[in-house]
Every structure is written in C-alpha cells, then in structure tokens.
C-alpha cells in the first residue's frame, strides 16, 4: 500500500501487507491466519517468506525506475519488542546499522504505547487509524491526536498516519506537520502490477493536490 509524503505530495514509501486467498475459503484475514501460524510454529517461516518477497519486489521496482522508494515490513508479533533481552537489542541495532529504520505500528493500541518511544531507537511512529476516524469534526479526538503528534515530534520522530479516508482528514494532518499519510483516500493495497501502474501515474504528475479518486 502506498504511503505519501505530505511535503512533496508524492509516494515515498510502501507497506508490505500479507494477504492469503484460499481456493475454498476465499480471502482469509491476517487476524485469522497469523495466530494460526504462530500456534503451528510456522510464523518464522512465514516471516522469512514475506521478507524475501518484499525485498524482491522492492528490487524490481528500483529496476523499473523507482529507486527512492522505501519498503515497510510489519513485524508479526508485538510481543517480540516487549522482550528487552540484549539479543533483541543487538538485532535491532544491526538492522539500523544496515540502513533500516524502525517504525512503531498501530501506535496507541495493544502493546504499542509510550513505553516503546523511551525504550527503542524509533525513527517513525505510525498512529493507529482509530485516532483519525472522527477528525477533524470531533473536538475530543482532534485534541487527543494533536497531543500525540506533538509528543512524537518533540521526541524527534516522524509521524505516519494510517486510515486516512477523507480530504478533510488529509488537510488537517498536513496542517499539523505530519510527514506521511496512508489510507483509502490515497490508495487501497495493490498487487504488484497495479502498483507499478499507480507509481507511474504518480511519477507523471499525480500528487496529493490533484488526487481525487480512490484506487
């Protein structure tokens, strides 16, 4: 799914999302198959497969004329970051030294709380869509989101807002200085071939100012 840079008005990042289409069951939600993979001991293999495919697709995109795109790959279990062992910190530090950035996903829900921002060298904070749903018209939600954005910015981190579905939401977030936005207003998750077509339109001049349809 494309992630837009609010300053340039162009696609800057992508998020790799796992989807499973079963011939008999149809589309199976990650909320269903991720816990099953964990219980069956398959989560490590699935994670390796997703990482390989994501890196492969990113390389194909770079070869197709999109060299500056970054790929975001979501962890499969939040409990990993709850473990503060030296082994996990060494791995995180190694990833950052290799040029990777660390993003906290769905911030404000589940385990993802302010404690993360104190404990880990975070570069990006992805604020959960539940904080965006009723802005800018609901004052309480607007004030809460504004406070979260200010905390993240004051800590020197960038904000990615998930679940942006209306132009009013986008305008509000741009006014608050949020670096990146993601959501159905900008694009639904796309298979690879549709993604390359979407990126080509973006390169030809489609930007936040003239984007009026949901892909």
N, C-alpha and C positions, 0 to 999 in steps of 0.2 A: 504494500500500500504506500503510495507516495506521501512524503512529508514535505511541506512547503516552507521555504524560508520567507518570513514575513517582510524582511528588509529588501530583498531582491525581487520578491514576488514570483520566484521560480522554485521548482522542485530541487531540493538539496539532498534529501535522504530517502531511503526506503525502509520499510519494516517488513521483514520476512515473517509470514503468517502460515502456520501449519493447517492444512485442510485435508480431510480424508473423505473421498467419495466411494462408498461401498456399493457394489453392483446390486445388492438386495435391500440394504438399509438406507440407501441414498446418502445424503450429506450427514456425516456424523460430527457432532460438535466437539471441539477440543476439550470442553468441560467434561465430556464423557470419556474420550479415549486417552487423555493424558493420565488421569488417575488409574485407568486400567493398565496402561503401560508401566506405571510406577509399581503397581501391585504385582505385575507379572515379571518384573525385573528387566523390562525392555527399554526403560527410559534413557539409559546411557547410549544404547544403540540408536534409538530414535534421535537423540540429540546430535550424535555424530553425523547421522544422515542429513539432518536439517542443516547443520553447519557446512557440510560438504556441498550440498546443493546450493545453499545461499552464496557461498564463495564462488562456486562455478557460475552461477547466474550473474553475479557482480562482475566477474571477469569477462563474460560475454557482453555485458552492457558497456564495459570500458572499451572493448574491442570494436563496439558498434558506434563509438563516437560520444560516449557519455563518461569521460574519465574522472569527473569530480564527484560522482555520487558516492554516498556512504550507505552502508547496509546495517540496519539494526536487527539483531537477533535476540529475541526474548528468551530468558532462562526458563526452564520447565518447572522449576520448583523454588518457591521463595525461601524454603527452609535452609537452602544452601547458604544464603547470606546471613542467616541467623546464627550460624556456627562461626565463631570467631577464632578458629584454630589458625596457627601460624601457616599451616599448609595451604589453606584457602587464601590467606593474605598474600602468600608468595605467588600463587597462581594469578591473582588479580594484578599484582604489581608487574608480573611478567607480561600479561596482556597489554597493560598500559605502556610498558616499555617498547612493545612491538608496534605501537601506534594505535591500539584500540582505545576507545573511550567507554567509560562506564556510565550507564543510564539506569536510573531507578524507574521502573514501570508501574503504572497504576498507582501513583503516589496518593496517599491518603486513605487507602483501603487495605484490609488484611494486615500482613506484617509490615507493609510499606509505610513507615512512619518517620517522624523527625529524627528518631534514633539513627536511621541509616545515614542521614546527612552529617552526623557527628562522627560516625564510625568508619565510613568508607570514602575513598577519594573519588567522589562523584563529579562527573562533568555535566550531565544532563538530568533533568527531573521531568518525567512525563506525568502530568497531572491527570488523574482519572476523569473520565467523561461525566461521572455523576456530579462533579463540581461545575460543569459547564451547561448542563441541560436546561437550566431555568434562567440563565443570564442572557441579556443584561436587565431583564424586566423584574426579576425578584431581587429586592434590595438585600436581604439577608445573604442569599447565595452570592450576590455580587461582592459584598463586603468580605465574605469568607475567602472567595477566590482571590480577591485583591490582596488580602493579607498573606496568603500562601505564596503568591507571586513575589511579593516584596521580600519575604523571608528567603526564598531561593535566590533572588537577585542579590540580596545583601551578602549572601554566602559565596558570591562569585560564580554561581552556576547558571546555566541556561535552561529555559523552560520550553517544553514541548507540550502542547495542549491537544488532548485526544478528544474525539467525538464532536468535532465542530460540524454543525449541520445547517446553520443559518448565516446569512450575511451579517445580521446584527451581532451575532456571537463573534464572528471574524473581526468586524470593525472594533468591537470592544477590546478584544485581545491585542490587536495591533496597537491601539492607543495605550495599552498597559506595557508595551515594550516586549511582549512575548516573542521569543526568537523564531519558534517553529509551530506550525499547526498541522493537524491531521484529522481527517474525518470525511463523511459522505458528501459534504458540500464541495469538497475538493476532488475526491475520488474514492470509490469503493476499492477494496482489494482486487487486484487484476492478475490474471495469468500472464506468463512471460510475454507472449506475442502481443497481447493487448497493451501491456505495459510499455513496450518499445514504441508502439504507435502513439500512446499518450505522451511519452517523453519527447517524441519527435514534434508533436504539436506544441509542447512547451518550449522547445528549442526554436521553433519558428515564430514564437511571439505570444503564445497563450500564457497569461500570467494572472495573478490574483485580481488585477484591476478589471480584466475582461472575461474572467471565468464565470459563466452564468449557468452552466448545466452540470448535473451530476453524472460522472462517467460510470 
